[in-house]
Each structure stands twice: as structure tokens, then as C-alpha cells.
Amino acid sequence: MLKQQLNFKLSQKLSPQQIQLMKLIQLPTQAFEQRIVQEMQENPALDTGKEASETPEDTYDDEEQYESDSEIIETDINIDDYLSDDETPAYRLSANNYSSDDEEKHVPYASGTSFTQFLMTQLSTFRLNEEEVEIAIFLVGSVDESGYIRRPIIDIMDDLAFTQNIYTTEEKIVKILDLVQQLDPAGVGARDLRECLLLQLERKSPTEAVQLAIDIMENAFEHFSKKHYVKLLQKFDITEDQLREAIREIEGLNPKPGGTYSSNTRIIEHVVPDFTIRIVEGQLELSLNGRNAPELHVSKEYSEMLKGYKATKEKSKSQKDAVQFIKQKLDGAKWFIDAIKQRQQTLMVTMNAIMHYQEAYFLSGDERKLRPMILKNIADTIHMDVSTVSRVANSKYVDTPYGTKLIKEFFSESMKNDQGEDVSTREIKKILEITISEEDKKKPLTDDKLAKILKQKGYPIARRTVAKYREQLDMPVARLRKEI
């Protein structure tokens, strides 16, 4: 049985323009600049920079000329609206908190040799037959970015047979691997950390401390890795000073030999701060990176096209189609310019609220003065949605007197201290970090003892919470922090 009925439903839907605006707000400075370039490529009605021929008098004359005689044509487009708007300064973006000195500076990048190519070049110094060269190249290709070969020899032998049609033995591969391990940097081609450290120690001058370090690596690596220093003293019948010297030699080695080369040749990703906070006469001053406020306007050429169309008495169908196309592009250009202006205002309002909320921190740089702050705190302050604040805070940076910081790092949950006051978890982590740094490294503090110390300082948190914060600070357990 068919029924017909009316249902009243209230729903809220975002328009395509609102969705695009949200996407613009989320973009950091560099991605925002790329988005502008993309929009200008797709919309020829959008132009950037100031027009050399424009003067205030010209603007006034154009407005007078077209406002005096408005004409609605068959396509329902008011030509004069577009002509006058094109000359209206409101469609130029400007900000009084940046100067031309903030314009984009292009940074040249040096193209370096990859780590694998660097190793391949060194192979030419060895005398190898054709098969040995193929095996050596395959081994070098198996070296990861840290400098290790983490695959079993048997697997490498199988791959050589299946992919290179080279049938060889494990002994021959190990022999070629010994040659690869002679390449620079020292330690490259190792199969584990122990072998990597040994390769580096063997290249050092054979002092007493180095010989002891080699002995420890070969015969007591597990005791060393777990910092069982008493067992090492007993096993090798040595003094604490001798062990300390050997450990100093080991600590000076590089556990990731490939990382050093890779970091020198990797293209550097520059962080471009979206905001800058300065302290001027004891007051905080916020500015937006000038690259977020480009000068955009509607193309002069499109204005000339509309003027030519208006002057034509007989309009052909192709001309009407063309002016319809121009209208769409002009609408798109004007919307994009307005969206950039709204983005600029939203960024400033949101960051200004964050700055004042964390004023004590920005004036001192002391992380212990960071207040507990969640997205809703800022959203309620500026009367915007939480998602908007999240878009502003995510992946954007602020240049402060204490370095360039990721904005979302200023947000943290709260905990109660012994006086019932809300304190930031960042504050507790900072105190935990200071406590660990000041501990006696011969007898490092366990998580239980750290929890008791924090409780004495007015932060009653559980041992498991201390462990969680310690891990987030990338600090090992007490046993691994021990020093002799």
C-alpha cells in the first residue's frame, strides 16, 4: 500500500564555499601558497600584485563612469557591478601587521649523492670478479638508511638466485660482506648493533680502553646492554675507572652509521612559522606571516573584455556565452579573495586568544606556567566551533622568543594538584624531566620513587602515570639510566 505524507526536518548543511574555506583555514603557510598558485592557474580572472597603471583618481573616474549608466543585458549579468567591483579596493587583500620584507624568499637546495650511491662508488676500490661485483652491489642495495643489513644471509642467497640468477654459497656472501663492512662510514653493513659497534672499535687505535671495549662487545654484550656493571667488573676483574674508560669509548660510537650521511644529504624541510609573537615593552605582540596575506585582485584583462562587450551594440550568441564564462570566473575570483580574507581573520582571532590564554608562558618561556587548555576553551572565547580551532592549531607554527613551536603543543589536559587546583599535564612532565635530570645517575630513581617525589611537590599522581609521562618524554627506566 502506497502512502504520501509530509515530513518536516531541520538539517544544517555546509555549502561548497564553507567547505573550501575550512580547507583553506587548515593549510599551513607553505601549503597555502601552493593553493594560491593552483587557484590562479585554474582561474585566469584572478591576478596578483599591484597594477602599475592604477591610481586613486583612475578608480574614482571608473566608478563614476559606470555607476552613471547601469545596464542589465540579456544574460542577467550587471556588467557595471563587475567593472566597478574590479576597481574597488575592498577586493584587494592587505594587512597592517606585515611589510614587504615578509615576502617569500626562495632557498636554493643542494642536490647530494644518496647513501647507496656513496657506497657504490667505494666498491670500485676493490678488485673483484664479475660475480663478486654483483654480490657486493646486491649487499650494498640491502643496506637500510641506518646503515644495517637486517636480512639473514640465507635469504640474501635465495634472492640472488631468484632475482639475479647468481647461485653462490653462504660462505662467499659472508666473504663479500666483510669487504662491504670495510666501506665508510665505519660500522656500515652490520647485521646488528653489537656487530656495528665492534666494526667501529676495530678501526680505533688499540689502546687499553679500546681493547677492553672490544672484549666487552664480544663476550659480555648482554651485561653491557642491561648495564649490569657489577657483573662486568667481576667478569673482567677490572676497576671502576677501567670500566668507565671502556664505556666512554663505546658511548662515543655511532649506533646508526647511515644516519649521519643521510642527514647531511637529505633535503631540509624548512618550517615556516605562520605567526610571530614578540615581547614589546613587556606586552605580547602578535603578527601573521605576510605570506598569508597576498595582494589579489580581479584581472584587468577581464574588465577590458566586459567593457568591450558592453560597447558592442549587437550581441552574438558566442559573445553571450563568453560573458557567461567571464561571470563564472569573476564570481570564483571574488569568492576566493573573500575566503582568503576570512582565513586571515580567523587565524589572527584564534591565535590571539591562544596567546592571551597562555600569556604567562609567552612572557617567561617557562613551560611550568602553561595553563591547562583544550580546544573548547579557545572555541568558547572566540565563539567559534571547536573544529575551526582544531584546524588553526593543527600543523601550524608560531615563532616565539623561545623558538619556533607547534601550536597544538600548547594544548594539554588538566590534573588536580594537592590543593585542588587544575594544573597542566605539561607542567607535571616538565617537573618530572627536571627531577630525572637532577637525580644521582649512580642510583637513578625508580618510577615509585619519582611518584613519591612528585607527591611531595604537590602532584599526587600514580606510578603508572609517572611511567606513561616518562615514556612520552622518551626517557628510559631507572636501570638503563644508570651510570658508573
N, C-alpha and C positions, 0 to 999 in steps of 0.2 A: 504494500500500500504506500503510495506516494504522499508526502506531506510538504506543505510550504509554510515556513514560519520565519519571522524576523528575529534576529539576534543582535543586541546592542553590545558592542565590545570596545573597550577603550585600550588602545595599544600605542606604544611610543616607538617610532622607527627613526633611525638615523638616515638623513639624506646622504647621497653620494658626496656632496660637498663637505658635510660634517665628518664623514669617514676619512676623506682626504686630509682634512685639517688635523684630525687626530694623528694620522700617519706623519704629517709634517712636524707636529709637536714632538713626536718620539725621536726624530732624527737628530743625531749629534751634528756638530758644525760641518765636518768634512762630508758626511753623507748628505747633509742639507745642500751643500754647494753642488754636489753631483746631481741632486734632484732638480736644482735650478737649471743646470746645463741641459738636462734631459727635457725639461718643460720648454725651454727656449728652442730646442731642436724640433720638438713636436708642434709648437705653436709659433709660427712666424710673426704673429701680431704682437708678440712680447719682445721688448728690447731692453737693453741695459745701458747704464751710463747716461751722462747728461748730453743733450744735443747742443752743439756749439752755436747754432743759429738762434737758440731760444733766448728771449729776453722778457722781462715782466711786461714791457709795452706790447710786444707781439702777442702775448697771451691775452692781454686786455682787448686788443683790436679784434682777435679771432672770436672771442666770446661775444663782443658787440655785434660783429658781422653776422654770426649765425643765430644769435638769440633774437635778432630783429625779424628774421624771416624763417619760421619753422615750417617744415613741410613733411607730411606723412605720405609715404609712397605706397604703391600697391602691395608691397611685401610686408606692410605693417611695421616698418622699421623707421624710427625717427632718426634720420641722418644727423640732425643737429645735436641730438643727445650724445652721439658717439664722437662727433667732431669737438664739441665743447669739453666733453669729459677727457678727451685725449690731451687737451691743453690744461686741464685742471691740476694744480699741484697736489691735490689730495691723493692722486694716483701715483705719486712718487713716494717712495719709502725713504724716510730719513730718521735719524735718532740723534738726540743731543748728548748721548753718552759715549760716542766714539768719534774718532777722527780718521782722516785719510791715511794716517800712519798705520791703521789696523788692517789695511788691505792685504790680500793674500800674498804671501811670499813663497815662491817656488823653491823647493830644496832639491838640489841635484843629488842623485843616488849613484854610488859606485857599484858597478856590476862585478862581483867577485867570482872566484873559482869555487865550485861546490866541493864539499868534503871528499866525495867519491873521486872526483877528477883530480884532486890534490894527491890522493893515494895512488891513483892510476899512473900519474906522472912519475912517481918514485919507483914504480916497478921496472922502469926502463934501466935502472942502475944495476939490475941483477942479470946474470947470464942464465937464461932459461930456454929449454927447447919449446917447441910449439905446444905440446900437450901441457907442460908445466905452466906456460903463459896463460893458457885457457883456464886452468885450475886456479891460478893466482887471481885472474880477473874475476872469476866467479866468487872467490872468497872475499875479495875487496867489495864486490857488489852485495855481499851478505852482511857487511858491516853496517850497523844501525847508526843513528845520529849521535848516540852516546859513545860510539867507538867500539862496541862489543859485537861479537858473533855469537848469537844466543841459540843457534841451532846445533843439534848433535851432529857429529861427523858422519854418522851413518846416513842421516837424512841428506846431508850435502852430497854424499857419494851417490845416493839414489837419484837426486836431482840432476847431477852431472850426466848420469847415464840416460835419463829420460829426456832431458831438455837440450843437452849439448852433445849427446852421443859419444860421451867420453867414459870409458869403462876403466876404472882405476881401483886402488885399494885404500883402506883407511890409513895405512902407514904412509903412503905417498902424499895423501892430503895433509896429514899432520906435519910432514916434512915441509911442504909448501907453506903451511900455516905458520911454521917457525920463521920463514922468510918474511911473511906479511907482518908478523909481530915485531920485526926489526924496523918497520916504517915509522915515520914521525906522524903524529906526536907519540911519545913513549906511552905504552900501555894499549895501543890500538890493536884490535884483533883478539883481545882477551875473551875467554868464554865465560868468566865470572869475575866478581870483584877481587877475589884472592889472587887470581892469575894476573889481573890488571895491575894490582899494587906490586906484585912480585916483578913483573916486567919493568916497572919504573925503578924499583930498588936496585935491580941488577945493572942499571945504567949509571948508577951513582958511584962515586969514589968509595972503595971498600974500607970505610972506617969501622971502628968497633961498634958504633951505634947502628950503622947500616947493616953490618953482618948479623947483629942481634935481631934487627927488624926482619931480615930475610928468614932467620931461624924461626921467629915467631909466626911469620906468614906460612911457612912450610909445615911446622909441627904443632902449632897451638893457635890456629886462626879462630877456632870457636871460642876459646878462652878470651882472646883479644876482642872479638866482636861483642861478647857479652860483658866485657870489662871486668872479668874475674882476675883482678890484678894480684891478689894474694896467691892464687894458683900459678900465675906466671912467675912470680918471684920464687916460689918453691920449685917449680919445674926446671927453671934455668939457673937456679942458685945464683941470683944476681941481686944487686942493691936497688933501692928505690930510684936512686939517681941514674943508674944504668938503664933501668926500665923507662924512666921519664925521657931520657935522650932518645931511646929507640922509638917510643911513641911519638915524640916530636918529629922524627924523620918520616914516620908513616902519615901523620896528620898533614905534612907538607905535600903529600902526593895528590894527584887529581883522580878522583873516582870515576869521572866521566871525561876521558881524554878527547872524545869527539866533540863535546860540548864547547870547548874553548875555541876550536876552529870554526864551528858553526856559528857561534855568536859574533865572531869577527866578520863573517861574510854575509850574514843574514841581513836582508833589507830592513832597516829600522822603521818601526811603525811609530810615527810621531803622534803624541797625544796633544790635541788642540783643545785648550780649555774653552768651554762655552761661556764661562763667566769669570770675572775677576773681582776679588774682594781686597780692598786696601784699607789700611787704618790711617785716616787723615785727622790730625789734631784730636786723637782719642775717640773718633767716631768711625763707624764702619761705612765704607762707600762701595756700592755695587755697580758694576758695569757689564754690559753684554758685549761679547766679541763682535766687532764691527762686521765680520764676515757673515753674521746672521741678519744683517740689515742692508741688503744690496739696494742700489738705486735702480728700480724697474719702472718702465712706462710703456704705454702702447706705442707701437711702431709708427713713425712719421709717415712711412710709405703707405700704410693702411689708411691714414687720414687723407692723403692725397687721392687714393683710389675712391674714397667716398665723396670727396669734393668733385672729382671728375664725373662720378655717377650723377651727382645732384645737378651738375651743369648741363648734362645731356637731356634734351627735351623728349626725345623718343627712346624709351627704354625697351631693349630687346629681351627675349627670354634668357639668353645666356648672361646678359648683364644682371638680370634679376637673380639668377642662380648664383652668380659671383658675389653679389652683395649679401645674399643669404649666407654664403660661406664666410664672408668677412665678418658678418654679425656673430656667427658662432665663435670664431676665433677671438673677436674682441671681448665677448662675454667671458670666454675662458681666461683671457689675459687679465681682465679686471678682477675676476674671482681669485685668480692665483695671487695677484698683488695684495688683495684684501686679506687672503689667507695668511700670507707671509707677515702682514702687519699684526693680525690676531695672534699668530705664533709668537712673534716678538713680544707682544704684551703679556701673553700667558707665561712665557719663560721668565720674564722680569718679575711679575707679580709673585709667582711661585717661589723663585729663588730668594726674593726679598723676604718672604715670610720665613723661609728656612733660615736665612741669615740672622734675622732678629730672634727667632726661636732659640738658636744656638749662639746668641751674642756673647755669652761668657767664654765659650770656646774660641770663637774667632778673634776675640780681643787678647786672649792669653796663649792660645795654642796648646793648652793643657787638656789632653783627652779625658782626664778625670772630671772635667767640667762639662762634658757633653751630657745634655739632658735626655731622658728617655723620649723618643719621638717616633711616632708611627705615621703612616700616610694620612690617617684620618685627622690627626692633629692639624696638619697643614691644610687639608681639604676644608675643614671647618673654619679655619682662619680666613681663607680666601674665597669661601663659598663656591667651591668648585667640586667636581666629582673626584673620588679617590683615584679612579683610573687616569684622570688627567695629571694628577700629581705624580703618579707612578711613571707615566710617560716622560715627564720632565726629569725625574730623578734617575731614570734608567739610562745607563751608558753615556751620561754627560759628566763633564769635569768642571771643577772650579779652581782657579788659580788663587791661592791664599798666601799670606806671608810665611806660611809654614810648609809650602809645597803644593803641588797640584793634586787635588783629592777627587775621588769618585763621589758624586753627590749622595748616592744611596748608602754610602758608608756612615753618613751622619744619622741614619735611622737605626734605632735599636729598641728592643723590648725593655720593659722595666721590671725591677725586682724591689722588694721591700728590705730596707736595712733594719737594724735593731731598734730604731726609733720610729719605725712605721712609715718612713718617707720613701717615695719612689726614687730609685737610682737606676741609671742606665747600665745595661749589661756590659757596655763598652768600658765604663768606669771600673767595673769589677775586673774585667780582663786586664786592664792597664795595671791595676794594683797587683794582680796575680803575676803579671810579667815582671814587674819591679821586684816583687818578693823572690821570684826564682832567680833573677839576675844577681841578687844580693846574697844568695844562700852560700854556705860553705860547700864548695864543689867536692871536697873530700867526703862529706856526709850530706848529699843532696836531700832535700825534703820530699817525703812521700806525699801522695795525694791526701792522705788522712791528716798529716801534719799541716799541709797547706790549708785544708779546710778549717782546722783549729785556729791558725793564724788569721785567716780572713774573718772568722767569727769574732776574734779578739778585736779586730779593726772595725767591727760593726756590720759585717756582711755575713749573716748566718746562712750559708749555702752548704748543700750536701757534698760528700766526697765524689759521688758520680758526676755532679755538676762541675766540680773542680776539674775532673778528668776530661769532661767534654770541652770546657773552655781551654784547658791546656793543649788538647789536640787541635783545636781551632787556631791556637797561637803557634802551631807547628813546633811544639816543644816535646821532647821525648820523656819517658818515665824516669823516675829518680835514678834507677840503676844505670841507665845509659847517659845520664848527665854527670856521672861520677868521674872525677879526675884524680890522678895520683899526686 
